[in-house]
């Protein structure tokens, strides 16, 4: 009998939150505890079978809302995983990643059997989900060095220091503020808004925005 191949959609959801030990911002992601076999009781990425009435992105957004209450602005298809032995049944997973801004993360809810973990410290996950998380981290850390993807973690307006903090949290490095500022302002799409951050005890820093192409 010919084996049936099923399609599933999973989502890696990244938000920046303080590390429980160091207190420095780092990448976190939510995981879902499985309530059925295979891998009963193990943590896994949010996801599920692709429903006939939903396209891929809609399926990912449905999972986001159901598990975390999140509706992030940045949702992007990451990769497809279809190893023959990745599941007892033949399942091909289309994986998305969602990058969450602070104002969006503030609206996250704790769903049933859902818990947030430091992305670099996830436990032994179901299926090949450790490989998926590692792949997503590598892609994000590479892409932030040559693209504007860091802005998916900021509001529409940001200071240069806030943008540097995103880079440092994602890349896990310390960056020289002066060099970073020069590099960022060399991008013609980073433009001043004419406004300044309020509520600071010293000279208020200027706010910038990213112009859309």
N, C-alpha and C positions, 0 to 999 in steps of 0.2 A: 504494500500500500504506500502510495506516495505521501511523503511527510508534508504537512501543511506549515507554511511559514507565516507567523503572525507579526504584525507591526505594533510597536509601542512607542510612546513619547515620554521621555524623562527630561527633567530640568535641573540644572545646577544653578542655585540661587546664591549670589554673592552679595553680602553687605559688609560694611566696615563697622566694627564694634571694638571696644577696648578688650585687650587680652586679660583674662582673669588673673594672671600673675604679674606681668609687666605693666599693665595699664595702658600700653600703647595700642593705637588702633591697628587692627589686623583683620584679615578676611574671615568671615563666618559664613556658614551655610546651614540650612535646615535639613534634617533627615527624618524619615518616617519609619516607625517600627512596624515590621511586617506582622500581620495578624493571621497569616495562613502559610501553608507550605507552598513552594519550597522556601527554606530559610526562615521558618517561623521564629519570630522574636528578634531577628536581626534587623539592624538599621539599613535603610536603602534610600536612594534618591527619590524624591517625589515623582510620580509618573503613573502610567497605566496604559492599557490597550488603546489603540487609536479607534475612536468610535466612527462608524460609517458617516454620521451626519456632521463631523467636524473636520476641518483641515488641520494641518500640523500645528500651526501657530495657535489656533483656537484651542486645540487640545492642551497645549502647554499652558496657556492662560487659565484654562479651567482648573488645571491641577494647582497652579499658583494660588488662585482664589480659594480653592477648597482646603488646601493644607495650611496656608499662612495668612490668607486674607489680603495678600499683596497684589497690586496691579502696577508693576514697575513700567517705567517708560521705555527702558532698554531691554528688549527681548530679541535674541539673535540665535539663529541655528548654528550649532557648534560643530557637530560631526555625527556620523552614523556608526554604530557599533553592531556588528553582526557575526561575531565569532561562532563557529559551529557548536562549541561546547559551553557557551556562556549561560545557558539555561537548560533545564531538563527538556523543555520543548524548544523548538527552533523559533527564536524571537529576535527580530531586528529592531533595535532601538534608535530612534531619531532623537538626538539630544540637543536641547536648547540651553543657553545660559541667559539668566536674568541678572542685571546689575542694578542694585537698589540704592537710591539716594537717601540721605538722612531723613527727609520729610516723609518719604515713602516707608522707610523702615519703622518710623514712629507709629505707623498704622498697622504694623504686623500683629497678628493674633496668634496665640498658642493653640493650635488645633489638637485634636485628640491623637495621641501617639506620635506627636511631632516634637522634636527638640533641636535647638541650634547648637552647633559645634564649631570650634576653631577649625578652619578648613585644612590646615596642615596637621591636625591632630585627630582626624576622624578615626573611629575604631575599625575593626574588620567588618566590612560591609557585605551585603548580599550580592550575589551574581558577580559581575566584573565592575561594580560601582567604584571600588577603590581606584581602578585604572582610569575610569571616567573622570573622577575628581582630580587625579594627578594630571591628566591630559588638559583639563580645563584650567588648572592653575598654571601650567606651562604656557598655554596659549595666551592667557591674560597677561602674564608677566612679560612675555615677549611683545605682545601687541601694544602694551602701554608705552613702550619705548619708541614706537614709530608712528603712532596714530593718536587720535583725539579721544580714545575710549575712556580715559580718566574722567572726562566730564560726565560720564554716566553715573559717577558717584557724587557729583556736586549738584548744587542747585543751578538755576539758570544764570545766577550771578555768583561770583566767587572772588576771593583774594588770591594773590599769588601764593601766599603761605598755605592757604587751604588746599590749593592744587598740589603744592609740594607734599603736604601731609598725605594726600591720596597716593601719590607715587611712592612715598616711603612705606606706607602701609602695605601696598600691593607687592612692591618689589623687595621688601624687607631689607632696605638699605637706608643709610643716612646720606642725605644729599646736601651739598654746599648751597646755602640759600642764594648767594650772589650769582653763582654759575647757573643755578636753576632758573633764576629770574631772567638772566640774559637769554637763555635758551628758549624759554617760554615766550618772551616778548619778541623774539625773532620770528615767531609765527604770525603772519599778517591777519590771521583769522581771530586772534586774541585781541580784543579791542576794549578800551576803557569805557565805562558807562557814564563817567562824570560824577558818580556817587561814591560814597565811602561807607565802610562798615561802621555801624553805630554801636554804642554800648561798651566801647573800649576805654581803658583808663589812660591811654597815651594817644599819640597821634593816630587818628583813624586811618587804616589802610584803604587803598583804592580798591574799588570793585571792578571786575572785568566780566566780559561775556564772550562766548564763542559764536562767531558769525556762522550761519549755515551757508553751505556752498551755493 
